[in-house]
Amino acid sequence: MKTFIIYDLDSKMPVAVGEQVSAETARYCASATTGIFYANLLAEEIALEKRFRYDLHAREKHQTN
């Protein structure tokens, strides 16, 4: 599963965040939930876990120096 932020292309605002197997599925599910036509939605994949691990490692490294 991947994490996606779904944006409404008309308002350019995020309308949903969630986990799905693909961007297309994320757009479809957000469309069903929000009532916004799926073609007006953009799904952007985000990787929270990797960034969080990197930030922790950088913080630990900075504290030891």
BAVOTI-945521 format. One line per field, with one value per residue: residue number from 0; residue in three letters; chain; x, y, z of N, C-alpha, C, O in turn. Coordinates in Angstrom, 3 decimals. Each point is the difference from the previous one (the first is absolute). Example, Ala and Ser with C-alpha at 12.3 -4.5 7.8 and 13.67 -1.06 7.14 Angstrom:
i = [0,1] .
aa = [ALA,SER] .
ch = [A,A] .
n_east = [13.190,-1.386] .
n_north = [-5.690,1.069] .
n_up = [7.800,-1.385] .
ca_east = [-0.890,0.820] .
ca_north = [1.190,1.190] .
ca_up = [0.000,0.060] .
c_east = [0.900,-0.770] .
c_north = [1.200,1.090] .
c_up = [0.000,0.730] .
o_east = [1.036,0.509] .
o_north = [-0.019,1.108] .
o_up = [0.665,0.169] .
# end
This chain:
i = [0,1,2,3,4,5,6,7,8,9,10,11,12,13,14,15,16,17,18,19,20,21,22,23,24,25,26,27,28,29,30,31,32,33,34,35,36,37,38,39,40,41,42,43,44,45,46,47,48,49,50,51,52,53,54,55,56,57,58,59,60,61,62,63,64] .
aa = [MET,LYS,THR,PHE,ILE,ILE,TYR,ASP,LEU,ASP,SER,LYS,MET,PRO,VAL,ALA,VAL,GLY,GLU,GLN,VAL,SER,ALA,GLU,THR,ALA,ARG,TYR,CYS,ALA,SER,ALA,THR,THR,GLY,ILE,PHE,TYR,ALA,ASN,LEU,LEU,ALA,GLU,GLU,ILE,ALA,LEU,GLU,LYS,ARG,PHE,ARG,TYR,ASP,LEU,HIS,ALA,ARG,GLU,LYS,HIS,GLN,THR,ASN] .
ch = [A,A,A,A,A,A,A,A,A,A,A,A,A,A,A,A,A,A,A,A,A,A,A,A,A,A,A,A,A,A,A,A,A,A,A,A,A,A,A,A,A,A,A,A,A,A,A,A,A,A,A,A,A,A,A,A,A,A,A,A,A,A,A,A,A] .
n_east = [0.835,-1.556,1.831,-2.210,1.122,-1.883,0.765,-0.716,-0.566,-1.946,-0.324,0.245,-2.039,1.298,0.075,2.091,-0.653,1.598,-1.045,1.763,-1.519,-1.894,1.511,0.666,1.432,2.164,0.975,0.719,1.888,1.913,0.616,0.946,2.203,1.530,0.243,2.033,-0.724,-0.570,-1.640,-1.699,0.250,0.786,0.816,-0.123,1.396,-0.971,1.827,-2.070,-0.885,-0.457,-1.904,-1.864,-0.311,-0.920,-2.232,-1.163,-0.268,-1.540,-2.083,-0.689,-0.565,-2.074,-1.524,0.066,-1.251] .
n_north = [-1.182,0.978,1.185,0.172,1.333,0.207,0.091,1.738,-1.327,-0.867,-1.625,-1.873,-0.953,0.256,-1.861,-0.381,-1.233,-0.667,-1.665,0.206,-1.229,1.220,0.690,-1.590,-1.525,0.556,-0.154,-2.028,-0.843,0.734,-1.115,-2.017,0.202,0.346,-1.936,-0.300,1.500,-2.151,0.392,0.003,-2.162,1.040,-1.631,0.695,-0.911,-1.107,1.244,-0.515,-1.872,-0.002,0.951,-1.201,-1.592,0.646,0.317,-1.899,-0.923,0.885,-0.703,-2.023,-0.104,0.689,-1.587,-1.360,1.069] .
n_up = [0.000,-1.298,0.537,0.460,-1.418,1.204,-2.112,1.226,-1.713,0.702,1.527,-1.251,0.087,1.825,-1.237,-0.741,1.768,-1.429,1.091,-1.375,-1.129,0.006,-1.519,-1.425,0.777,-0.109,-2.006,-0.661,0.887,-0.921,-1.847,0.186,0.419,-1.608,-1.120,0.909,-1.498,-0.345,-1.484,1.479,-0.495,1.824,-1.302,2.125,-1.510,1.691,0.384,0.670,-0.839,-2.177,-0.655,0.185,-1.538,-1.934,-0.063,-0.184,-2.044,-1.333,0.399,-0.739,-2.156,-0.530,0.416,-1.779,-1.510] .
ca_east = [-0.835,0.703,-0.763,-0.259,-0.790,-0.848,-0.295,-1.028,0.675,-0.695,0.316,1.414,0.058,-0.072,-1.337,0.067,1.281,-0.282,0.850,-0.564,1.019,0.426,-0.541,-1.323,-0.931,-0.133,-0.880,-1.355,-0.557,-0.237,-1.153,-1.191,-0.209,-0.232,-0.963,0.704,0.275,1.367,0.913,0.373,0.842,1.400,0.553,1.446,0.523,0.928,0.710,0.198,0.860,1.398,0.430,0.049,1.228,1.121,0.034,0.495,1.423,0.681,-0.057,0.937,1.338,0.242,0.151,1.263,1.094] .
ca_north = [1.182,1.273,1.109,1.031,1.193,0.229,1.419,0.429,0.837,1.279,0.885,-0.206,-0.288,-1.429,-0.425,-1.300,-0.670,-1.396,-1.055,-0.826,-0.725,0.798,1.353,-0.093,-0.480,1.082,1.000,-0.559,-0.049,1.379,0.462,-0.606,0.568,1.446,0.383,0.729,-0.855,-0.499,0.647,1.286,-0.268,-0.359,-0.771,0.141,-0.966,0.538,-1.045,0.510,-0.879,0.197,1.323,-0.035,-0.710,0.867,1.110,-0.512,-0.281,1.286,0.618,-0.724,0.328,1.393,0.071,-0.600,0.869] .
ca_up = [0.000,-0.088,0.557,-0.998,0.248,-1.164,-0.192,-0.922,-0.988,-0.138,1.124,0.320,1.434,0.311,0.425,0.670,0.211,0.302,-0.561,-1.058,-0.761,-1.153,-0.068,-0.632,1.027,0.980,-0.606,-0.068,1.360,0.433,-0.766,0.586,1.330,-0.024,-1.021,-1.057,-1.153,0.150,-0.944,0.583,1.161,-0.229,1.114,0.159,0.974,0.993,0.738,1.352,0.797,-0.379,0.440,1.457,0.363,-0.364,0.951,1.279,-0.158,-0.100,1.322,0.853,-0.480,0.373,1.443,0.396,-0.456] .
c_east = [0.882,-0.911,-0.101,-0.702,-0.766,-0.382,-1.151,0.665,-0.679,0.410,1.481,0.218,-0.006,-1.399,0.017,1.449,-0.330,0.970,-0.782,1.145,0.510,-0.636,-1.408,-1.058,-0.232,-0.941,-1.445,-0.660,-0.299,-1.210,-1.298,-0.343,-0.409,-1.077,0.616,0.322,1.479,1.001,0.457,0.885,1.402,0.500,1.515,0.473,0.976,0.604,0.339,1.017,1.473,0.518,0.144,1.269,1.224,0.138,0.532,1.503,0.793,0.047,1.028,1.447,0.382,0.259,1.338,1.189,0.141] .
c_north = [1.248,1.087,1.105,1.194,0.259,1.476,0.181,0.972,1.352,0.979,-0.034,-0.224,-1.513,-0.348,-1.334,-0.439,-1.440,-0.947,-0.806,-0.663,0.795,1.382,-0.014,-0.451,1.073,1.082,-0.480,0.000,1.400,0.584,-0.530,0.622,1.469,0.441,0.823,-0.979,-0.398,0.637,1.372,-0.173,-0.409,-0.724,0.144,-0.973,0.700,-1.159,0.520,-0.813,0.227,1.342,0.035,-0.691,0.862,1.132,-0.451,-0.245,1.310,0.690,-0.661,0.351,1.417,0.135,-0.561,0.874,1.228] .
c_up = [0.000,0.570,-1.040,0.625,-1.290,-0.044,-0.974,-0.973,-0.186,1.100,0.380,1.502,0.214,0.511,0.733,0.148,0.344,-0.660,-1.028,-0.748,-1.190,0.065,-0.592,1.007,1.056,-0.529,-0.024,1.377,0.536,-0.726,0.599,1.351,-0.048,-0.976,-1.118,-1.127,0.005,-0.953,0.502,1.232,-0.436,1.239,0.002,1.077,0.948,0.762,1.388,0.780,-0.312,0.497,1.520,0.471,-0.293,1.008,1.358,-0.061,-0.041,1.366,0.939,-0.377,0.435,1.500,0.474,-0.387,0.857] .
o_east = [1.071,-1.224,0.992,-0.808,0.583,-0.512,-0.123,0.537,0.652,0.316,0.480,1.041,-0.616,-0.588,-0.983,0.876,-0.887,0.872,-1.134,1.169,1.102,-0.960,-0.874,-1.103,-1.123,-0.840,-0.918,-1.157,-1.023,-0.774,-0.967,-1.172,-0.887,-0.550,-0.714,0.474,0.867,1.186,0.984,0.235,0.185,-0.185,0.661,-0.468,0.840,-0.621,1.119,0.830,0.812,1.116,0.949,0.659,0.931,1.108,0.768,0.729,1.056,1.010,0.729,0.842,1.130,0.831,0.508,1.081,0.872] .
o_north = [0.033,-0.126,0.364,-0.150,0.006,0.547,-0.748,1.023,0.961,1.157,0.862,0.358,-0.732,0.742,-0.360,0.401,-0.263,0.401,-0.415,0.309,-0.254,0.225,0.747,0.546,0.166,0.506,0.762,0.399,0.213,0.760,0.747,0.154,0.425,1.093,0.475,-1.107,0.858,0.073,0.549,0.962,-0.650,0.483,-0.271,0.041,0.795,-1.055,0.454,0.564,0.092,0.083,0.588,0.480,0.039,0.309,0.725,0.335,0.097,0.608,0.684,0.188,0.241,0.811,0.422,-0.158,0.831] .
o_up = [0.605,-0.026,-0.633,0.917,-1.084,0.977,-0.970,0.425,-0.410,-0.278,0.737,0.552,-0.776,0.786,0.648,-0.766,0.812,-0.771,0.238,0.229,-0.487,0.737,0.440,0.031,0.476,0.743,0.301,0.134,0.649,0.583,0.150,0.342,0.740,0.135,-0.883,0.260,0.165,0.318,-0.496,0.730,-1.029,1.117,-1.002,1.138,-0.422,0.126,0.238,0.713,0.920,0.511,0.518,0.923,0.805,0.438,0.633,0.934,0.625,0.354,0.718,0.877,0.424,0.407,1.039,0.567,-0.251] .
# end
